[in-house]
Amino acid sequence: MLLAIDIGSTNMKAGLFREDGIAVAQAERPNIKTAGPAGTVVYDPERMWETAASLIRDVAAAADRPCVRAVGITSMAESGLLVDPSDGKARSPVMPWFETCSIPQAELVKREIDAKEHFFRTGLHASFKFGLAKLLWLKERFPEAFEGESVWLSASAYIAYRLTGRMAEDETLAARTFVYRIDRREWDAPFICHFGFRPELFPEVVAAGSAVGTVDSALAAELGLSGEPFVCLAGHDHAAASLACSAGGDDVYNSMGTAETLVGAFAERALSEADFASGMSFGRHALPDRMFWMGGHSASGGSVEWLRETIGDGTLSYAAIMKLLSSTGPDPTGILYFPYLSGSGSPRMNQAAKAAFIGLTAKHGKGDLIKAVLEGNAYQVELMRRSAERIGGSPIERMKVVGGGAKNEVWLQIKADVSGAELIVPGTAEATLLGAALSAGVGAGVYGSFREAANAVCCPDGKRYVPDPDRHARYRQCYERGFMALMNPLTDYYESCFN
């Protein structure tokens, strides 16, 4: 069997799969955030490890001490921590991707680089999310964390280290530090030194799905596993999910969680001026000779959670949300929600952007507000979809949808109506976990390649959401004459007033 761990922004999950992709057991626990230094929100490394260990025990107990050949670990991108390699102790909390404390450091980085040249090296546009900005913030506030030896590890790499005692980083997560060159597949040592860090701050990089070690038999027994399973780095959670969604890597897929992404793959090539202008980020796919483009939106499910807490004081259940939505009818609300609770992402990144509702009247109620939030997030994804079409030079007429948001049928129909594209929910309930399990299978030699792994899984399509032509026409008008017409003036206003 294959075991997978998914370290998400809101929850951590573990799943146990047969080699044909059939799920045997699954467990889920909150990934608890805590107050960090200088007013930050962080994750405690020890608590994260304890949660991962308890999840492994849960699925192992459900399967009666299974024989696991490999463990695959995937995680949210950009989040990381400093670890002392001499004793394995954490020297910082896990700094999450969404923590904005590093905005000043990101601005410093922007001033020190040629944005286009750096994009051609890394596939990225400068942002507070990336590891370099977080490290500069830590160095400024807590220089003692860098005394002696320290190594920057992603959340995935840290859990892998706790299981194996070996420090290594997956390429898809190394690339989210802003100091890894995807064109040369190596750390950018001169660039690292330019900011006063040693290249040794970053660990060895391995290809996605690589085995970095094995779980010691004593620890395996403590976790409820038999034998000494391999531990493999499955990398960036959205890259991992793509393996479960497309055997050939050609499908465009939409991952709906706290944050939301749109991802597509293409043949390996040098990045172009058009790629830079698209506002998307780019990286190397786990599939050989393939790359991916990615558009990210930070506050998708996060907007829903924010509104749920705000209008329900923490007591509004998801069942109640669906009941409120059912009272609104299928047509557009006419309300424009700009979903920028933590700035705007791809393809028009602006960290100063703020969220807003426009078009409210006294007749609107809670259900209308909830639906407007779903519509606003659908407009943001439509902005990414249209930008991606320009990259590929062809229309995107269907998308596979995964993640927690894919359980909301009203939301999916809104997205289909906004985009005019067909949405398909794959038959597997947890694409990210399955993708991590498949990566582990490749690393352990269960499968000869990623294509073989993906083809070994029988994953029938689930429900399809087909756009309604009349609603699509009305939503298109809302998007083009409302959302797009007001987006730039609104974000420019906040940038000028509050930066």
N, C-alpha and C positions, 0 to 999 in steps of 0.2 A: 504494500500500500504506500501511498504518498501523502505526506502531511504538509499543509500550507498554513502560513501565518500572514495576516494582513494587518499592518499597523496604520490605521486611519486617523484622521483628525478628530473624529468624534468617538469612534469605536475601534476596538481591536477584535479580530476574528481568527478562528482556527477552523480548518476543515480537513477531514480525512477522506481520501478518494481512492477508488480502485484505479488500476492502470488504464481502464477504458473510460475514465472520467466520471464514473458514477459516484455520487457522494454517499459516504457511509455515515459520517457524523459531522456535526458542526456546533460550534459554541461561539458566544459573543459576549463581550463585556465593555463597559465604557472605558475610553482612554481618558483618564481623569486629568484635567488641567489644574494647575495650582499657581498661586501667586509667586512670582519670581523676583529677582533683584531689580531694584530701580523701577518698580511699578509694572514689570513685564508679566505676561502670561506664559507659562512654560509647562513642560512635563518633567516629572521627577524620574530620573533614569532607573532607580531601584524599583519604584512602583511599576514602571513600564515592564521591566524584566519579570517582576512577580506576576503581573497580569498575563504576560506571554506564557510563563511556566504554568499558571493555573489553567489557561486555555488548553495547553497541550495535555494536561492531566484530565481535563473534562472530556476531550474527544477520545483520549486513550481509554478512559474508563467506559465510555459508551460502546467502544469496540472490543472491550475485554483484552487489554494489553496486546494491541496489534503488532505485527511484524512490519515496521515501517522501513522502507528502503532509503528514503530521503525526505528531508524537510526543506521546503522552499519558503523564503521570507521576502515579502514585498512591503513597501511602505510609501507613505506620503512623501513627495519629493521635497528637496531643500532642507528639511528639518534635520538637525544634527547636534552633536555635543563633542566636547573635548574629553579625552580619556588618557590617563597616565599609562603608557605601555609597560611600565615596570611592575605595577601592581594591579592594573585593570580598573582602578578606581576612577569614577567620573570626576572631572575637574570643572565641569559646568553643568547646568541643567540641559535638557534637550530643548534647544531653541526652535520653536515651530516656524514654519514657512509664513504663517499669517501674522507673526509678531512684527509690528511696525516700528519698533524701537530703532531699527537700523536704517530708517529713511535718510538721515543726515549722512551716514556712511555711504549709502548708495549714490547720493548726490556727489560725494567726493570722488567715488569711482568713475562716475560719468565724466567728471571734469578731467580725469587722468587718462582717458582712452579716446581713441578714434572709434566711434560707435560702429561704423560700418565694417572697419577692419576687424574689430573684435567679434562682431557677429559672424563674419566669414570663418573665424577660428572656432567659435564656440556654439554657434547656432542660437545665441541668446541676445536679448536686449537687457541692459542693466536694470536691476530691480532690488528693492530691499529684501526680497524673499531669499536671495541666493546666499550660499555659504560664506562667500567673501565678505559681504556686508555684515553678516552676523559676527564673523570673526573680528572684524575691525571694531565693532561695537564692544565685544567682550574685551578686546585688548585695551580699549580706552577706559572701560569701567573697572575691569578686573585683570590688570596685567600680571598678577601673581599666578593666574591660571596657565600662563605660558612659560613660567619658570621651569627649567629642566626640560623634560621631554613631555610633549603632548601630541595627540593624534586626533584629527577631526574625523568622526564617523557619522554616517547617516543612521537613522533609527534602525533600519534593516541590518546594517553592518554591526551595530552595537549588540543587537540580540544574537546575531550569528557569532559574535565574539564571546558572548556569555555561554553559548552552547559548545563552542569549539576551542576557545583560547587563541584563535588566530584573527588578526586584524587584516581586513581586505575590503575593497569597495567595488561594487558593481559599476559597470561603465555608464549605465543610464542614470545613476544617481551621482556618480563623480561629475558628470556633465552639468549637474544643477548647482555646482559650486561657483561657477563663473571663472574658474581657473583651470579648466580641463579643455584641451584642444581636441575637438572631435575630428578635425581634419588630419591630425597626426596621431590621434589615439594615445595621448600622453599628457601628463601634467605640464602646465606652462610655467616652468621653473623661473625664467627671468621675470615674468609677470608676478609670480608669487613673491619673489625677493623684492620687487619694486615696492610692495606694500609692507615690507619689514618682517615677512614671515620666512621660515625655513621650508624648503620643499619637503623635508621629512615630516612636516605637519600633516601631510596627506599620505594615506596608505597605498599599498599596491593595488592596482586596478585590474580586475578580472572581467571577462566577458559575461554578459547576462546568462544566468543559469549555471555558472561554474560552481563546482564543489570547492568549498574553502576549508573543509575538514570534516571530522566526524564527531558525533556526540559520544563522549566517554561512556562506557557501559554502566558505570555506577550512577552517573547523572541520568542516563537513559532510563535506568530502572526506577530512579526517584521520580521521574516524570511519567512513569507508567508505560514506557516503551521497551520492547525487547531488542536485543542486538545493539549495534553501533551505527545508526543511520547517518548517511551523508547529510551535510548541511550546505545548501546552495543559496546563493544570492539571486533572487528573482527580479530585483531592481524596482524601478519606478512603477507605482501601482497601475497607472494608466497603460504603460507599455506591457505590463503583465496581462492585463485584461484583454489586450488585443489578441493575444495568443489563443484565448478561448473563444474569441468572436470570429476569427477568420483564419482558416488553414493556410491561405495564400498570402495573407497580410494585405489584401487589396481593399477590403471593406472599410468604409468610414464609420467610425463608431463614436458614440456620445456617452460619456460617463457622467452620471448624475449623483453627486454626493453633496457634502458640505460645500465643496467647490465643484465646478462643472468644467469638463473639457470636451473638445472635439478633436479627434485624432484620425489621421490618414497616413498611409505609407506610399513610398515611391522608390524607384530604383536609385541606388547610390550614385551620387554626383556631387560636384562642387556646388556650394551655395551661390546664389545669384543676387543681382541687384533687385530683381523682382521679389525674391524671397525676403530680403531685408525690408523692402517697402510694404510687404504684406502685414507686418506687425506680429506674425506668428513666431513661435520658437521651433527649433529643429533639433533632431538628435539621431543617433544610430539605433536602428531597430534590432531586436534580438535575432530576427531572421537574417541570415547572411546576405550581404550585398543589398540590403534595404535600409532606408532611412524613414523617419517619420516627421510630419509637421504636426503641431499641436497648438490649439487655441485654448486659453484658460480664462475662467471667470471665477473669481474668489468667493462670491457670496450668492450662490444659487440656492442650494438647500439651506445655506446660512441665512438667507433672506426669509425663508419660510419659518425657520426656527426663531428668528428675531421677532417676526410678526406674531407667531404663536405665543411667545412669552409676553409680548407687549399688550395684545388685546385680550389674552386669556389669563394673564398673571400666573403663567406656568401651569394652569390647570386645564387648558384646552387640549383635548385628546385628538389624535389623528382621525378617529371615527367622527368626532364632532366637526372637524375641518371638512371632511368629505360631505357631511350633511349640509353644512353651510354652502359648500360649492354647488351642491345639487339644486339649491334654490335660486341660482343665478341665471340659469339658462345657457344655451350654447353660444350666443353671439358675443362679440367683443364688448368689454365693459365701457370702453371709451376713456378709461383712466390710463394714463401713462405712468408706469413705475420705472424709474431708473435705478437698477440694482447695484449701486456702487457704495455699499456699506463699508468696504475696505478699498476704495479706489476702483478704477476701471482697468480691466486686463486687455487681452488681445481682442481685436487687432489695434486698438487705439489706447495704449497704456497711459494712464494718468493717475498717479497716486493721490492727487489732490481732489479727484472727483468725489462727489457726495451723492448719496441716495436721495430720491425725491419722488413725491406723488404729484401729478398735475392732472387737473380735470375733475376733482372731487366736488360733489354737491351734497346737499342735506339729505338727498334720497338714497345715497350710498350707505350700505351697511357692512358688517363684518365679512360676509360672503363676498361682496364686491372687492373689498380690500385684498382678501386672500387670492381671488382670481386675478386681480391686477398684478399681484406679485408674480404669479405664475406666468402671466402674459409678458411682463417686463423681462423676466429671465429668458423667455422664449425669443424675445426681440434681440437680446444680447447674443444668444446662440445663432440667430439668423445673421447677425453681423459677422460672426466668425465663419459661418458657412459660405457666405458670399465672398469673403476674402479668400477662403480656401479654394473656391472654384476658380479664382483668378490664378492661383498657384498652379493648379492642375490643368487649367485650360479646358475643362469640361464640366458639365453640370453635375451636382451631387443630388441625385433624385431619390436616394434611399440611405438610411442610416440605421445601424444597429445601436440599441440603447441598453445600457447596463447601469447598475447601481441602485441605491435606495430610492431615488426619485422615480425610477422606472416602475415602481409599484403604484404610482398615482396615475390612474387611467385618464382622469380629467386633464392633468398636466400634459400627458403624452398627446392627447387629441389636440390640445391647444398648440403644441409645438408642430404637429403635422399641419394644422390649418395655417399657422403663421408662415412656415417654410414652403409649403406645397410639396414637401418630400414625404415619402412613405417611411414610417418608423417601424422597426422590427425588434421585438424583445426576444433575445435568444432563450432557448429552453432551459439553460443552466441558470440557477438562482443566483449564484455567486461567481461571476466571471473572473473577478480579480483573484479570488482564492484558487479557482481552477487553473488559471494561468500560472500562478505561482507553483502549483503542484506539478504542472506540465514542465516548467523550468527545472524543478527539482528532479523530475524523471530524466530529463536530458543530461543534467549534471551527474546523475548516478549511473548513466548508461542504460536505463530502462528503455529509452528511445534513442535511435541513432541520430536524430536531428530534431530541430524545432518543427519542421514541416511534418515529420513522421509523428511527433507527439500530437500536434493539432489534428492530424488526420485519424489518429487512433480514437478520438473522442466522437461519440455519436451525440450531437447536440442539435436536436431539431429546433427550428424557429418556433417561438411562442406566438403571442398575439401580434397582429399587424394593425397599425393605425394609418388609415388612408385619409388624406386631406379632403375636406368638403370644398368644392369649387367656389360656392358662394361665400362661405366664411373666409376662405383664403383671399378672395378679392377684397373683402372688408378689412381683414387683418393686414393685407399688403398696404392698403391706404393708411392705416394707423401707423404702420412701421415707417413707411417712406415719408409721409407728410407730417407725422407727429414725432415719433421716437427719433428718427434720424435728423429731422429738421431742428429739433431742440437740443439734441445731445451735445453738440459742440459748444453752442452758446452757454449751456448750463455748466459744463465742466470748465470752460474758460473762466466763467464768473467765479467759481469756487477757487480756482487756481490763483486768480488775481487777488481775491479777498482774504484768503486764508493761508496762503503759502508763506 
